[in-house]
Amino acid sequence: MPDIELIAIDRKTCDASADPDAVQNSIAAWFSRHKPDFVVNALAYTAVDRAESEIDLVFRINASFPQALATAAERYAAKLVHFSSDYVFDGSLSGRAYREDDRCEPKNVYGQSKRQAELAVLQASQSALVIRTSWVVGVDGQNFVKTMLRLACERPHLRVVADQWGVPSPAAFLVSQVLNALMRSSGEPIRGIYHLCPSGETNWHAYALWVIEEAARHPRWKDRLQIRSVQAIEAIASADYPTAAKRPANSRLDCSQWLQRFSPAGLPDWKLALAPSLAEILDSDHISAS
């Protein structure tokens, strides 16, 4: 595998929430200076409930910024990889996972902004790769795993939604898959929308059970947990946990196209894919910010 120089754009270099004209000027200056071969946009406004009351900000970050990136990438002949979301679907499809050509009907502001970004990116760039993924979890930052661990240490009983289905996608898994795809392409054009997540499926309740069971076996955590049995983690319906933004009941993504083109050997089960990140989270013991 060839050496890759990674250059990150931080908020000081380009604030995605700023005025769109200022964002475009910052991006153009950055492209002119660095002339990248590939650009990966993993930035997004992801506070799904707060998004319902910060609509302008959400669309600036999630739609206008990717569009500006795609425009600059096209001008400088760079290939853009943009991450999108399962939330572009309304989740009403039953019996199967969503395919790339299924109708997009986002049911919340976050999903609407991500769908607008998809359309804008593909229109602005002839070589853009849009990857829809679901339930992203990384070692750093806030995520569901850290929230469940923190709550399990604070409370003897948890209530977790069990009627929303999807697949946790570790950030490390996504990096590995995308890097492999770019290397396998060997100059061949990669364009369009692909679904990418590990294999298998789960719901938030079953996901929480697995995380806490793993923590209970960890020497640093087993004596800290207030949860003493799986019965203490109650499965509830979405209606029992109302939120500002409506969530899709079905967030499963059909990854057949990705498998066929980039990963013929298959994709790992979500537990296998997530295990290294969960182990790192448990070993690091940093959950206070979640």
BELQUILIN-V300341 format. One record per run of one state. SS is the DSSP state (alpha for helix, beta for strand, coil for the rest). FROM is the first residue (numbers start at 1). TO is the last residue. If there is no record, write none. Layout:
# BELQUILIN-V300341
ss=SS from=FROM to=TO
ss=SS from=FROM to=TO
This chain:
# BELQUILIN-V300341
ss=coil from=1 to=19
ss=alpha from=20 to=34
ss=coil from=35 to=37
ss=beta from=38 to=41
ss=coil from=42 to=49
ss=alpha from=50 to=53
ss=coil from=54 to=54
ss=alpha from=55 to=75
ss=coil from=76 to=78
ss=beta from=79 to=85
ss=alpha from=86 to=88
ss=coil from=89 to=97
ss=beta from=98 to=98
ss=coil from=99 to=108
ss=alpha from=109 to=124
ss=coil from=125 to=128
ss=beta from=129 to=133
ss=coil from=134 to=135
ss=beta from=136 to=137
ss=coil from=138 to=143
ss=alpha from=144 to=154
ss=coil from=155 to=157
ss=beta from=158 to=161
ss=coil from=162 to=164
ss=beta from=165 to=166
ss=coil from=167 to=168
ss=beta from=169 to=170
ss=alpha from=171 to=185
ss=coil from=186 to=191
ss=beta from=192 to=195
ss=coil from=196 to=198
ss=beta from=199 to=199
ss=coil from=200 to=201
ss=beta from=202 to=203
ss=alpha from=204 to=216
ss=coil from=217 to=229
ss=alpha from=230 to=232
ss=beta from=233 to=236
ss=coil from=237 to=237
ss=alpha from=238 to=240
ss=coil from=241 to=249
ss=beta from=250 to=250
ss=coil from=251 to=252
ss=beta from=253 to=253
ss=coil from=254 to=255
ss=alpha from=256 to=261
ss=coil from=262 to=268
ss=beta from=269 to=269
ss=alpha from=270 to=284
ss=coil from=285 to=290
